[in-house]
Amino acid sequence: MKLSLILPIYKDQKGLTKFISRMKEQTSKDFQVIFVVDTNREKVLQTIDSASKVIKYKIVFNSARSGRSSAIMDGAAEATGTYTIIMSTSDSFKKTFVEDSIKVIEKQKSDIIEFEARFKSPIKFDGKIRLSIPSETVIADKPEILAYSYFFDFNKFFKTSVLKKTLEVPERALSNSRYSNGISSKVFAVAKTYSNVRKNLVTSKAELSQSFNPLQGIREWENFLERLEESATLKNYTSEIEYAAYSYIAIFLFAMAGVSKNQILIKKLLAKHNKLMETRLANFFETNKYMLKNNSEAKFLHVKSSSQELIKLYKEFK
């Protein structure tokens, strides 16, 4: 089997029904869906049962309700496809999604294969590939891969054998976020190769209140930065990960906070941002080699530490 799809399920019964309908229509049947069930089990199981004669699937019960990232790891343990992708009931994709995905993974064959990150809400963003890596490349030979990758988990195919290696890595912070860096950061710590494709395969859509808390997002990046000292592999990429962290925080977290129009949230996020800049990222603007590059993105990121400037930055960057 070529592809496993991990689908954590919480409350979106309507979305689950639509997701299963889209999977029934796929032009290729070389996939399995791993449903990680949290709540409303009776209705969920009835809906899943409607697909039993059409698609291959497994069911995992997330009885501890310990967060989305933990649910994904439970699903990964059951994955049997050569590659695994993490999905959401709110995702939209074409009838040829599986067929197109298999073409990509058969050509690229990397531990991590990234495609364009596109989402419609809570903000609109078409995440074009920032650094073109069209063929399998050793990450150690091109460390800028970590600086310019989007650390979302929904725009990547993970080689299943590599994803399974992360099962023993403890979670520093449990996350329910669709835009968490937790899974990607753990896989990058064990992956050897990477490639990407200038193609959009999945469009993500979720409500801010259900999918993402910007304060939680910045805590996740703080945890990632702390992990640098514990991982011999990641420690070699300190400049790259610090750049990835700052660009993510400055561009996406403040954009999402701006969408919320919650001034208290924006104020708290700015305070945490400033504290991070005074501690872990002190002298970041003057010493980080990616911030010193004379390119448009680095220039965008040289902004004043004010919520208004950081929210405005997203509109310019996208």
MARZA-69955 format. One line per 5 residues: number of its first residue (from 1); their letters; for each residue x, y negated, z of N, C-alpha, C. Coordinates in Angstrom, 3 decimals. Each point is the difference from the previous one (the first is absolute). Example, Ala and Ser with C-alpha at 12.3 -4.5 7.8 and 13.67 -1.06 7.14 Angstrom:
BEGIN
1> as> 13.190/5.690/7.800/-0.890/-1.190/0.000/0.900/-1.200/0.000  -0.350/-1.050/-0.720/0.820/-1.190/0.060/-0.770/-1.090/0.730
// end
This chain:
BEGIN
1> mklsl> 0.838/1.200/0.000/-0.838/-1.200/0.000/0.872/-1.248/0.000  -0.356/-0.967/-0.812/0.852/-1.179/-0.156/-0.233/-1.071/1.064  -1.273/-0.227/0.407/-0.306/-1.186/0.791/-0.937/0.303/1.167  0.392/-0.488/1.194/-0.866/0.030/1.186/-0.423/-1.425/0.323  -1.259/-0.183/0.323/-0.532/-1.302/0.397/-0.427/0.084/1.449
6> ilpiy> 0.588/-0.828/0.855/-0.394/-0.042/1.408/-1.013/-1.121/0.177  -1.158/0.338/0.561/-1.073/-0.977/0.149/-0.480/-0.048/1.451  0.510/-0.937/0.819/-0.557/-0.174/1.351/-1.419/-0.554/-0.102  -0.897/0.539/0.797/-1.402/-0.430/-0.040/-0.398/-0.477/1.384  -0.567/-1.204/0.054/-0.449/-0.511/1.280/-1.500/-0.249/-0.029
11> kdqkg> -0.443/-1.126/-0.542/-1.429/-0.321/0.043/-0.637/-0.204/-1.377  0.818/-0.046/-1.035/-0.509/-0.410/-1.309/-0.669/1.164/-0.732  -1.207/0.351/0.428/-0.733/1.104/-0.612/-0.336/-0.291/-1.464  -0.422/-1.218/-0.267/-0.347/-0.387/-1.371/1.235/0.067/-0.893  1.131/-0.479/0.523/1.240/0.038/-0.769/0.455/1.428/-0.261
16> ltkfi> -0.204/0.883/0.973/0.382/1.404/-0.167/-0.796/0.633/-1.141  -1.287/-0.275/-0.052/-0.840/0.545/-1.066/0.501/-0.466/-1.370  0.336/-1.271/-0.101/0.507/-0.533/-1.270/1.349/0.617/-0.345  0.850/0.158/1.003/1.328/0.574/-0.232/-0.125/1.418/-0.562  -0.840/0.804/0.618/-0.177/1.377/-0.467/-0.554/0.019/-1.419
21> srmke> -0.925/-0.901/-0.296/-0.547/-0.074/-1.363/1.091/-0.310/-1.009  0.907/-0.921/0.367/1.104/-0.345/-0.913/0.948/1.185/-0.179  0.231/0.756/1.066/0.887/1.158/-0.121/-0.628/1.112/-0.839  -1.300/0.162/0.080/-0.689/0.993/-0.827/0.162/-0.306/-1.482  0.136/-1.280/-0.332/0.067/-0.423/-1.398/1.403/0.055/-0.586
26> qtskd> 1.000/0.335/0.809/1.383/-0.059/-0.469/0.237/0.939/-1.195  0.765/-0.506/-0.960/0.290/0.776/-1.212/0.979/1.131/0.266  0.770/-0.084/1.073/0.881/1.085/0.413/-0.446/0.502/1.371  -0.026/1.315/0.166/-0.410/0.596/1.271/1.199/0.534/0.789  1.205/-0.408/-0.383/1.210/0.512/0.648/0.312/-0.819/1.256
31> fqvif> -0.912/0.036/0.961/0.172/-0.771/1.235/-0.801/0.649/1.115  0.313/-0.380/1.218/-0.797/0.351/1.173/-0.236/-1.272/0.802  -1.099/-0.066/0.702/-0.288/-1.107/0.911/0.047/0.545/1.423  0.752/-0.679/0.855/0.044/0.369/1.415/-0.799/-1.054/0.765  -1.175/0.375/0.437/-0.872/-0.901/0.752/0.388/0.074/1.477
36> vvdtn> 0.417/-1.136/0.566/0.309/-0.056/1.431/-1.188/-0.675/0.674  -0.816/0.796/0.688/-1.300/-0.436/0.489/0.112/-0.497/1.433  -0.560/-1.189/0.246/0.069/-0.608/1.326/-1.365/0.019/0.680  -0.966/-0.725/-0.571/-1.301/-0.120/0.649/-1.128/0.390/-0.959  -1.233/-0.011/0.519/-1.185/0.344/-0.793/0.202/1.319/-0.738
41> rekvl> 0.467/1.001/0.716/0.434/1.238/-0.658/-1.100/0.699/-0.783  -1.200/0.034/0.562/-1.064/0.758/-0.662/-0.298/-0.573/-1.378  -0.195/-1.316/-0.081/-0.288/-0.625/-1.286/1.191/0.099/-0.941  1.194/-0.175/0.545/1.204/0.076/-0.820/0.146/1.391/-0.605  -0.185/1.022/0.810/0.152/1.366/-0.485/-1.055/0.341/-1.048
46> qtids> -1.195/-0.522/0.164/-1.039/0.216/-1.007/0.395/-0.636/-1.323  0.559/-1.188/0.066/0.423/-0.694/-1.219/1.152/0.741/-0.665  0.967/0.427/0.799/1.145/0.735/-0.553/-0.459/1.312/-0.629  -0.969/0.648/0.619/-0.482/1.281/-0.500/-0.580/-0.130/-1.406  -0.493/-1.178/-0.335/-0.566/-0.214/-1.335/1.058/0.100/-1.090
51> askvi> 1.279/-0.094/0.404/1.087/0.058/-0.981/0.643/1.377/-0.071  -0.469/0.947/0.812/0.723/1.254/0.189/0.163/0.828/-1.261  -0.910/-0.107/-0.936/0.079/0.805/-1.212/0.740/-0.714/-1.128  0.425/-1.218/0.254/0.590/-0.810/-1.066/1.465/-0.336/0.251  0.355/-0.310/1.241/1.371/-0.380/0.305/0.567/0.880/1.111
56> kykiv> 1.317/0.139/0.023/0.685/0.749/1.067/0.246/-0.945/1.168  -0.259/0.455/1.216/0.198/-0.879/1.144/0.282/0.789/1.265  0.525/-0.722/0.986/0.167/0.506/1.356/-0.572/-1.039/0.953  -0.394/0.428/1.174/-0.507/-0.913/1.022/0.874/0.096/1.241  0.420/-1.158/0.501/0.772/-0.080/1.242/-0.796/-0.880/0.957
61> fnsar> -0.156/0.435/1.238/-0.736/-0.787/0.980/0.968/-0.801/0.860  -0.169/-1.318/-0.045/0.826/-0.904/0.802/-0.698/-0.204/1.341  -0.012/1.041/0.822/-0.794/-0.013/1.223/0.496/-1.023/1.018  1.281/-0.308/-0.027/0.544/-0.943/0.973/-0.314/-1.441/-0.372  -0.424/-0.232/-1.254/-0.274/-1.354/-0.491/1.173/-0.921/0.329
66> sgrss> 1.180/0.418/-0.414/1.225/-0.694/0.393/0.530/-0.964/-1.047  -0.839/-0.427/-0.938/0.421/-1.010/-0.949/0.221/0.552/-1.398  -0.039/-0.897/-0.977/0.078/0.400/-1.401/1.339/0.640/-0.341  1.107/-0.580/0.483/1.306/0.552/-0.343/0.161/1.412/0.544  -0.531/0.259/1.206/0.050/1.338/0.567/-0.878/0.955/-0.806
71> aimdg> -1.155/-0.491/-0.452/-0.891/0.821/-0.824/0.683/0.389/-1.303  0.756/-0.922/-0.578/0.721/0.278/-1.242/1.029/1.104/0.218  0.702/-0.063/1.124/0.983/1.040/0.292/-0.668/1.365/0.194  -1.186/0.012/0.613/-0.742/1.253/0.136/-0.351/0.559/-1.375  -0.385/-0.897/-0.907/-0.318/0.421/-1.359/1.222/0.482/-0.749
76> aaeat> 1.124/-0.671/0.204/1.238/0.372/-0.690/0.426/1.422/0.339  -0.263/0.415/1.214/0.384/1.351/0.417/-0.724/1.064/-0.809  -1.157/-0.361/-0.575/-0.807/0.954/-0.765/0.174/-0.154/-1.509  0.774/-0.979/-0.435/0.140/-0.265/-1.430/0.790/1.112/-0.689  -0.472/0.424/-1.154/0.687/1.037/-0.769/0.380/-0.464/-1.397
81> gtyti> -0.389/-1.193/-0.378/0.384/-0.533/-1.301/1.474/-0.361/-0.022  0.568/-0.081/-1.174/1.403/-0.405/-0.125/0.186/-1.426/0.499  -0.983/-0.859/-0.275/0.013/-1.384/0.467/-1.278/-0.282/0.775  0.088/-1.007/0.871/-1.139/-0.400/0.817/-0.223/-1.494/-0.135  -1.262/-0.392/-0.081/-0.352/-1.418/0.006/-1.033/-0.218/1.096
86> imsts> 0.055/-1.145/0.657/-0.903/-0.332/1.096/-1.105/-0.895/-0.547  -1.241/0.416/0.203/-1.129/-0.689/-0.597/-0.921/-0.583/1.073  -0.980/-0.764/-0.459/-1.027/-0.550/0.875/-1.343/0.129/-0.708  -1.072/0.116/0.773/-1.319/0.132/-0.607/-0.399/-1.241/-0.794  0.653/-1.117/0.242/-0.338/-1.235/-0.720/0.821/-0.192/-1.272
91> dsfkk> 0.923/0.916/-0.285/0.835/-0.128/-1.201/-0.836/0.130/-1.268  0.432/-0.708/-1.044/-0.600/0.175/-1.318/1.079/0.449/-0.970  -0.389/0.867/-0.928/0.952/0.551/-0.945/-0.773/0.600/-1.170  0.707/0.284/-1.084/-0.625/0.480/-1.224/-0.237/1.508/0.053  -0.778/0.482/-0.981/-0.233/1.439/-0.124/1.291/0.738/-0.337
96> tfved> 0.955/-0.711/-0.565/1.282/0.610/-0.374/1.064/-0.178/1.073  -0.410/-0.392/1.208/0.968/-0.283/1.063/0.948/1.172/0.245  -0.543/1.199/0.224/0.847/1.161/0.274/0.862/0.326/-1.213  -0.596/-0.009/-1.168/0.745/0.282/-1.232/1.148/-0.981/-0.178  -0.270/-1.301/0.194/1.042/-1.027/-0.135/1.066/0.155/1.080
101> sikvi> -0.427/0.352/1.202/0.942/0.170/1.105/0.959/1.154/-0.275  -0.525/1.102/-0.509/0.840/1.164/-0.288/1.031/-0.324/-1.078  -0.385/-0.791/-0.985/0.957/-0.417/-1.026/1.145/-0.795/0.622  -0.336/-0.857/0.952/1.016/-0.827/0.656/0.949/0.867/0.823  -0.542/0.881/0.834/0.860/0.768/0.903/0.837/1.035/-0.758
106> ekqks> -0.523/0.538/-1.093/0.781/0.949/-0.785/1.163/-0.672/-0.709  -0.179/-1.268/-0.345/1.068/-0.740/-0.676/1.026/-0.513/0.983  -0.429/-0.489/1.156/0.896/-0.711/0.909/0.727/0.927/0.984  -0.739/0.909/0.654/0.588/1.046/0.846/0.778/-0.515/1.215  -0.221/-1.229/0.421/0.723/-0.566/1.140/-0.685/0.369/1.316
111> diief> 0.727/-0.184/1.112/-0.598/0.232/1.313/-1.140/-0.979/0.268  0.186/-1.246/-0.442/-1.027/-1.035/0.113/-0.207/-0.597/-1.384  -1.248/-0.044/-0.439/-0.330/-0.643/-1.276/-1.019/-1.091/0.292  0.367/-1.221/-0.266/-0.858/-1.140/0.313/-0.675/-0.515/-1.274  -1.267/-0.407/0.113/-0.683/-0.674/-1.104/-0.539/-1.336/0.492
116> earfk> -0.548/-0.783/-0.888/-0.412/-1.363/0.350/-1.063/0.017/1.102  0.192/-0.853/0.993/-0.924/-0.087/1.139/-1.070/-1.040/-0.313  -1.188/0.468/-0.229/-1.093/-0.916/-0.308/-1.102/0.156/1.029  -0.438/-1.127/0.583/-1.162/0.057/0.877/-0.852/-1.246/-0.172  -1.304/0.189/0.199/-0.976/-1.066/-0.206/-0.400/-0.693/1.286
121> spikf> 0.150/0.682/1.116/-0.313/-0.622/1.278/0.806/0.712/1.084  0.289/-0.637/1.117/-0.497/-1.308/0.420/0.571/-1.183/-0.777  1.070/0.176/-0.780/0.473/-1.025/-0.917/0.130/0.633/-1.375  -0.004/-0.813/-1.032/0.188/0.501/-1.354/1.481/-0.037/-0.341  0.518/1.141/-0.437/1.429/0.064/-0.279/0.270/1.061/-1.053
126> dgkir> 0.732/-0.379/-1.048/0.480/0.933/-1.007/1.502/0.120/0.181  0.403/1.015/0.741/1.406/0.145/0.380/0.843/0.580/-1.113  0.438/-0.855/-0.888/0.865/0.452/-1.082/1.312/0.529/0.572  0.548/0.989/-0.664/1.279/0.556/0.426/1.061/-1.104/-0.030  0.704/-0.178/1.101/0.969/-1.098/0.113/1.386/0.383/-0.488
131> lsips> 0.319/1.277/0.058/1.305/0.493/-0.431/-0.234/1.277/-0.795  0.188/-0.061/-1.308/-0.324/1.134/-0.860/1.013/1.134/0.167  -0.491/1.155/0.430/0.821/1.212/0.147/-0.750/1.122/-0.729  0.096/0.067/-1.327/-0.853/0.901/-0.781/0.383/1.477/0.049  1.151/0.321/0.550/0.406/1.401/0.072/0.562/0.300/1.387
136> etvia> 0.096/1.285/0.314/0.442/0.428/1.332/1.359/-0.613/0.342  0.049/-0.702/1.129/1.203/-0.723/0.409/0.309/0.305/1.454  1.264/0.219/0.304/0.419/0.238/1.380/-0.083/-1.316/0.767  -0.760/-0.013/1.076/-0.223/-1.231/0.759/1.315/-0.576/0.515  0.907/0.861/0.445/1.278/-0.473/0.533/0.820/-0.739/-1.055
141> dkpei> -0.226/0.322/-1.277/0.739/-0.659/-1.079/-0.619/-1.334/-0.394  -1.242/-0.227/0.404/-0.686/-1.242/-0.348/-0.849/-0.444/1.198  0.642/-0.483/1.059/-0.711/-0.304/1.249/-1.052/-1.093/-0.126  0.094/-0.845/-1.057/-1.002/-1.054/-0.159/-1.402/0.568/-0.204  -0.098/1.280/-0.263/-1.306/0.663/-0.087/-0.811/-0.278/1.257
146> laysy> 0.629/0.089/1.166/-0.715/-0.222/1.251/-0.376/-1.461/0.196  0.759/-0.913/-0.566/-0.320/-1.416/0.143/-1.246/-0.371/-0.790  -0.172/0.622/-1.163/-1.049/-0.442/-0.919/-1.165/0.970/-0.145  -0.007/1.084/0.754/-1.164/0.885/-0.006/-1.100/-0.591/0.869  -1.232/0.287/-0.366/-1.122/-0.334/0.868/-0.207/1.175/0.947
151> ffdfn> 0.025/-0.245/1.298/-0.037/1.091/0.964/-1.421/0.425/0.363  -0.933/-0.167/-0.943/-1.319/0.583/0.192/0.105/1.506/-0.222  -0.961/0.750/0.534/0.051/1.443/-0.239/-0.907/0.447/-1.134  -0.886/-0.883/-0.510/-0.983/0.446/-0.985/0.494/-0.119/-1.441  1.145/-0.602/-0.231/0.479/-0.167/-1.381/1.240/0.846/-0.260
156> kffkt> 0.021/1.186/0.598/1.176/0.874/-0.149/-0.402/1.473/-0.072  0.761/0.736/-0.805/-0.033/1.454/0.058/1.210/0.430/0.821  -0.244/0.784/1.038/1.081/0.537/0.813/0.195/1.466/-0.358  1.222/0.413/-0.253/0.252/1.424/-0.170/-0.407/0.684/1.303  -0.855/0.985/-0.093/-0.596/0.585/1.199/1.044/0.592/0.940
161> svlkk> 1.015/0.624/-0.551/1.042/0.583/0.857/0.727/-1.079/0.798  0.138/-1.188/-0.579/0.647/-1.119/0.692/-0.945/-0.581/1.045  -1.268/-0.160/-0.359/-0.986/-0.513/0.955/-0.081/0.894/1.227  0.060/1.301/-0.195/-0.090/0.932/1.122/1.196/-0.134/0.959  1.142/-0.461/-0.512/1.161/-0.194/0.869/-0.235/-1.082/1.044
166> tlevp> -0.968/-0.861/-0.243/-0.267/-1.101/0.937/-0.963/0.407/1.111  -0.519/1.215/-0.033/-1.021/0.401/0.966/0.500/-0.024/1.438  1.304/0.199/0.183/0.562/0.022/1.356/0.462/-1.376/0.466  -0.101/-0.999/-0.878/0.413/-1.355/0.381/-1.109/-0.629/0.828  0.251/-0.377/1.247/-1.070/-0.532/0.847/-0.509/-1.345/-0.486
171> erals> -1.271/-0.249/0.233/-0.607/-1.278/-0.333/0.354/-1.029/1.077  0.527/-1.132/-0.440/0.291/-1.063/0.967/-1.268/-0.769/0.346  -0.867/-0.132/-0.985/-1.253/-0.721/0.229/-1.067/0.608/-0.887  -1.089/0.463/0.595/-1.065/0.594/-0.776/-0.707/-1.070/-0.808  -0.322/0.345/-1.247/-0.575/-1.002/-0.893/-1.248/0.525/-0.680
176> nsrys> -0.981/-0.878/-0.154/-1.185/0.305/-0.793/-0.015/-0.828/-1.278  1.119/-0.591/-0.334/0.065/-0.968/-1.080/0.218/0.647/-1.363  -0.762/-0.456/-0.973/0.196/0.414/-1.391/1.316/-0.559/-0.529  0.498/-1.046/0.639/1.201/-0.690/-0.481/1.167/0.163/0.968  0.004/1.113/0.709/1.074/0.298/0.938/1.290/0.357/-0.722
181> ngiss> 1.136/-0.268/0.640/1.294/0.435/-0.551/0.473/1.300/0.654  -0.797/0.520/0.943/0.466/1.124/0.808/0.390/1.229/-0.796  -0.859/0.447/-0.912/0.286/1.207/-0.772/1.168/-0.241/-0.948  -0.049/-1.102/-0.740/1.068/-0.281/-0.962/1.354/-0.124/0.670  0.041/-0.647/1.157/1.280/-0.188/0.675/0.602/1.336/0.427
186> kvfav> -0.846/0.940/0.437/0.505/1.307/0.406/0.488/0.809/-1.199  -0.711/-0.093/-1.115/0.420/0.752/-1.182/1.291/-0.573/-0.574  0.132/-1.317/-0.028/1.234/-0.607/-0.497/1.206/0.429/0.835  -0.236/0.325/1.268/1.104/0.404/0.866/0.557/1.375/-0.363  -0.803/0.826/-0.686/0.460/1.344/-0.352/0.125/0.206/-1.510
191> aktys> -0.591/-0.882/-0.794/0.027/0.153/-1.455/1.389/-0.275/-0.558  0.321/0.685/-1.082/1.283/-0.206/-0.678/-0.153/-0.798/-1.292  -1.119/0.187/-0.697/-0.161/-0.628/-1.308/-1.308/-0.762/-0.100  -0.043/-0.917/-0.958/-1.143/-0.898/-0.170/-0.112/-0.388/-1.469  -1.214/-0.248/-0.435/-0.236/-0.606/-1.311/-1.356/-0.686/0.048
196> nvrkn> -0.307/-0.793/-1.011/-1.304/-0.650/-0.041/-0.506/-0.093/-1.434  -1.256/-0.345/-0.121/-0.636/-0.093/-1.304/-0.851/-1.265/-0.041  0.098/-0.720/-1.088/-0.767/-1.238/-0.160/-1.423/0.332/-0.429  -0.752/0.555/0.911/-1.352/0.441/-0.297/-0.819/-0.056/1.270  -1.266/-0.400/-0.150/-0.898/0.045/1.144/-0.856/1.254/-0.095
201> lvtsk> -0.031/0.790/1.046/-0.780/1.232/0.015/-1.153/-0.043/0.997  0.167/-0.802/1.061/-1.013/-0.080/1.055/-0.176/-1.461/0.403  -1.240/-0.424/0.175/-0.281/-1.323/0.536/-0.636/0.159/1.371  0.615/-0.605/0.995/-0.467/0.121/1.378/-0.936/-1.156/0.342  -1.005/0.314/0.782/-0.937/-1.030/0.447/-0.473/0.351/1.395
206> aelsq> 0.122/-0.926/0.930/-0.448/0.259/1.367/-0.258/-1.328/0.704  -0.856/0.042/0.987/-0.279/-1.197/0.777/1.126/-0.246/0.996  0.311/-1.266/0.226/1.097/-0.359/0.909/-0.214/0.582/1.389  -1.198/-0.131/0.529/-0.255/0.461/1.371/0.151/1.504/0.138  -0.274/0.741/-1.082/0.068/1.447/0.055/1.384/0.535/-0.323
211> sfnpl> 0.759/-0.751/-0.803/1.218/0.585/-0.562/1.289/-0.586/0.516  -0.047/-1.223/0.536/1.288/-0.612/0.274/-0.089/-1.121/1.014  0.875/0.050/0.972/0.157/-1.076/0.965/1.407/-0.549/-0.178  0.153/-1.251/-0.440/1.344/-0.539/-0.259/0.942/0.082/1.196  -0.529/-0.130/1.224/0.863/0.110/1.172/0.548/1.417/0.138
216> qgire> -0.846/0.980/-0.296/0.455/1.380/0.004/1.044/0.200/-1.096  -0.215/-0.649/-1.141/0.944/0.105/-1.106/1.390/-0.483/0.352  0.091/-1.112/0.697/1.319/-0.509/0.369/0.649/0.891/1.055  -0.808/0.608/0.876/0.551/0.934/0.986/0.589/1.229/-0.706  -0.660/0.452/-1.053/0.509/1.144/-0.746/1.360/-0.302/-0.616
221> wenfl> 0.160/-1.209/-0.514/1.305/-0.373/-0.566/1.057/-0.146/1.083  -0.391/-0.501/1.177/0.935/-0.051/1.120/0.472/1.409/0.360  -0.926/0.952/0.016/0.360/1.388/0.290/0.933/0.562/-1.063  -0.257/-0.341/-1.249/0.841/0.455/-1.105/1.418/-0.551/0.161  0.114/-1.266/0.336/1.312/-0.608/0.181/0.744/0.631/1.171
226> erlee> -0.734/0.356/1.048/0.639/0.689/1.132/0.504/1.379/-0.404  -0.720/0.646/-0.915/0.375/1.341/-0.443/1.334/0.004/-0.755  0.419/-1.160/-0.482/1.285/-0.091/-0.707/1.147/0.487/0.869  -0.080/-0.276/1.287/1.079/0.378/0.900/0.006/1.499/0.296  -1.113/0.662/-0.268/-0.130/1.422/0.330/0.255/0.906/-1.200
231> satlk> -0.137/-0.534/-1.208/0.132/0.800/-1.206/1.305/-0.317/-0.717  0.855/0.992/-0.122/1.278/-0.217/-0.684/-0.220/-0.410/-1.452  -1.052/0.539/-0.607/-0.301/-0.340/-1.391/-0.483/-1.432/-0.125  -1.020/-0.358/0.778/-0.575/-1.336/-0.104/0.991/-1.090/0.408  0.893/0.304/0.923/0.955/-0.992/0.474/0.871/-0.518/-1.143
236> nytse> 0.189/0.827/-1.023/0.792/-0.425/-1.150/-0.725/-1.035/-0.857  -1.286/-0.168/0.249/-0.816/-0.894/-0.823/-0.583/-1.148/0.819  0.743/-0.466/0.985/-0.516/-1.036/0.883/-0.395/-1.263/-0.753  0.839/-0.493/-0.894/-0.310/-1.227/-0.752/-1.257/0.174/-0.831  -0.117/1.169/-0.622/-1.147/0.249/-0.868/-1.311/0.063/0.792
241> ieyaa> 0.034/0.674/1.138/-1.224/0.156/0.781/-0.385/-1.307/0.678  0.971/-0.756/0.440/-0.315/-1.317/0.573/-0.646/-0.897/-1.048  0.483/0.077/-1.227/-0.598/-0.801/-1.075/-1.420/0.483/-0.286  -0.177/1.319/-0.080/-1.331/0.560/-0.244/-0.964/-0.412/1.107  0.469/0.027/1.237/-0.847/-0.376/1.135/-0.406/-1.461/-0.095
246> ysyia> 0.967/-0.876/-0.234/-0.336/-1.419/-0.022/-0.927/-0.334/-1.159  0.271/0.539/-1.193/-0.851/-0.316/-1.144/-1.414/0.517/0.217  -0.133/1.175/0.613/-1.324/0.550/0.283/-0.742/-0.882/0.997  0.677/-0.373/1.073/-0.638/-0.820/1.032/-0.388/-1.367/-0.556  0.942/-0.637/-0.693/-0.228/-1.353/-0.481/-1.069/-0.055/-1.091
251> iflfa> -0.019/1.005/-0.873/-0.926/-0.037/-1.126/-1.352/0.614/0.349  -0.008/1.213/0.538/-1.251/0.729/0.148/-0.703/-0.240/1.322  0.751/0.019/1.098/-0.671/-0.124/1.289/-0.665/-1.357/0.155  0.675/-1.056/-0.420/-0.610/-1.323/0.127/-1.121/-0.202/-1.016  0.096/0.663/-1.151/-1.101/-0.064/-0.959/-1.254/0.631/0.587
256> magvs> 0.169/1.177/0.627/-1.151/0.687/0.578/-0.548/-0.765/1.199  0.891/-0.576/0.785/-0.464/-0.826/1.123/-0.747/-1.223/-0.528  0.475/-0.551/-1.107/-0.666/-1.156/-0.598/-1.393/0.337/-0.492  -0.167/1.192/-0.561/-1.307/0.451/-0.458/-0.977/0.080/1.165  0.498/0.418/1.155/-0.867/0.138/1.169/-0.512/-1.358/0.501
261> knqil> 0.762/-1.056/-0.283/-0.335/-1.356/0.456/-0.118/-0.077/1.523  0.660/0.932/0.650/-0.008/0.045/1.462/1.228/-0.753/0.494  -0.216/-1.210/0.476/1.119/-0.853/0.374/0.776/0.547/1.197  -0.681/0.681/0.908/0.690/0.606/1.143/0.923/1.107/-0.489  -0.493/0.830/-0.932/0.808/1.067/-0.566/1.216/-0.574/-0.724
266> ikkll> -0.211/-1.040/-0.792/1.102/-0.621/-0.742/1.046/-0.558/0.965  -0.458/-0.630/1.060/0.913/-0.564/0.991/0.824/1.083/0.677  -0.650/1.125/0.369/0.718/1.112/0.633/0.996/0.624/-0.966  -0.401/0.130/-1.270/0.887/0.585/-0.996/1.220/-0.880/-0.213  -0.193/-1.307/-0.058/1.117/-0.918/-0.166/0.953/0.084/1.191
271> akhnk> -0.551/0.128/1.212/0.839/0.111/1.193/0.856/1.268/-0.058  -0.592/1.122/-0.416/0.756/1.248/-0.100/1.029/-0.083/-1.120  -0.369/-0.646/-1.104/0.932/-0.206/-1.107/1.209/-0.805/0.462  -0.249/-1.097/0.697/1.096/-0.866/0.457/0.899/0.718/1.008  -0.604/0.816/0.869/0.799/0.748/0.970/0.888/1.008/-0.710
276> lmetr> -0.538/0.659/-1.006/0.786/0.956/-0.778/1.166/-0.690/-0.694  -0.255/-1.213/-0.511/1.059/-0.745/-0.688/1.076/-0.472/0.976  -0.377/-0.195/1.239/0.968/-0.454/1.001/0.820/1.151/0.576  -0.494/1.223/-0.154/0.674/1.160/0.592/0.587/0.896/-1.077  -0.789/0.939/-0.486/0.497/0.995/-0.951/0.482/-0.623/-1.306
281> lanff> -0.683/-1.035/-0.483/0.347/-0.601/-1.293/0.673/-1.358/0.147  0.701/-0.197/1.099/0.755/-1.250/0.188/1.053/-0.127/-1.099  0.132/-1.175/-0.556/0.949/-0.303/-1.086/-0.330/0.739/-1.303  -1.231/0.521/-0.098/-0.422/0.756/-1.173/0.138/-0.823/-1.283  -0.450/-1.248/0.036/0.024/-0.830/-1.200/1.420/-0.260/-0.486
286> etnky> 0.942/-0.073/0.941/1.369/-0.361/-0.357/0.883/1.203/-0.331  -0.397/1.206/0.441/0.913/1.134/-0.138/-0.530/1.160/-0.840  -1.307/0.126/-0.129/-0.525/1.145/-0.745/0.333/-0.145/-1.481  0.612/1.024/-0.583/0.497/-0.112/-1.371/-1.112/-0.136/-1.025  -1.190/0.478/0.336/-1.121/-0.133/-0.937/-0.625/-1.387/0.082
291> mlknn> 0.064/-0.601/1.182/-0.476/-1.378/0.137/0.954/-0.980/-0.666  1.252/0.400/-0.159/0.997/-0.879/-0.615/0.017/0.098/-1.528  -0.791/0.931/-0.552/-0.062/0.110/-1.461/-0.733/-1.198/-0.595  0.421/-0.420/-1.160/-0.607/-1.160/-0.650/-1.131/0.461/-0.920  -1.000/0.682/0.584/-1.137/0.426/-0.807/-1.280/-0.628/0.552
296> seakf> -1.070/0.125/-0.764/-1.246/-0.689/0.353/-0.580/0.505/1.310  0.102/1.311/0.264/-0.584/0.532/1.226/0.722/-0.525/1.231  1.322/0.002/-0.033/0.758/-0.516/1.142/-0.321/-1.471/0.242  -0.166/-0.754/-1.082/-0.349/-1.414/0.143/-1.378/-0.144/0.635  -0.949/0.841/-0.412/-1.330/-0.013/0.603/0.076/0.233/1.497
301> lhvks> 0.879/0.920/0.402/0.047/0.407/1.395/0.715/-1.003/0.902  0.694/-0.957/-0.580/0.635/-1.047/0.809/-1.047/-1.068/0.322  -0.868/0.332/0.927/-1.091/-0.904/0.349/0.101/-0.377/1.463  -0.673/-1.073/0.341/-0.040/-0.429/1.389/-0.844/0.977/0.816  0.326/0.143/1.256/-0.726/0.927/0.874/-1.275/-0.639/0.520
306> ssqel> -0.944/-0.214/-0.918/-1.310/-0.485/0.398/-1.043/0.881/-0.661  -1.123/0.186/0.646/-1.018/0.880/-0.556/-0.508/-0.525/-1.340  -0.119/-1.325/-0.146/-0.503/-0.564/-1.249/0.944/0.310/-1.164  1.296/-0.131/0.218/0.971/0.266/-1.051/0.037/1.481/-0.355  -0.103/0.867/1.000/0.070/1.436/-0.245/-1.254/0.511/-0.704
311> iklyk> -1.154/-0.553/0.330/-1.240/0.379/-0.693/0.035/-0.501/-1.442  0.516/-1.200/-0.201/0.132/-0.538/-1.351/0.963/0.831/-0.844  1.006/0.548/0.641/1.018/0.797/-0.701/-0.620/1.177/-0.733  -0.963/0.646/0.621/-0.642/1.153/-0.638/-0.640/-0.392/-1.328  -0.692/-1.124/-0.032/-0.669/-0.431/-1.223/0.996/-0.237/-1.127
316> efk> 1.175/-0.489/0.340/1.040/-0.229/-1.008/0.626/1.308/-0.452  0.209/0.894/0.949/0.723/1.257/-0.310/-0.823/0.943/-0.852  -1.300/0.127/0.270/-0.800/1.019/-0.694/-0.213/-0.341/-1.457
// end
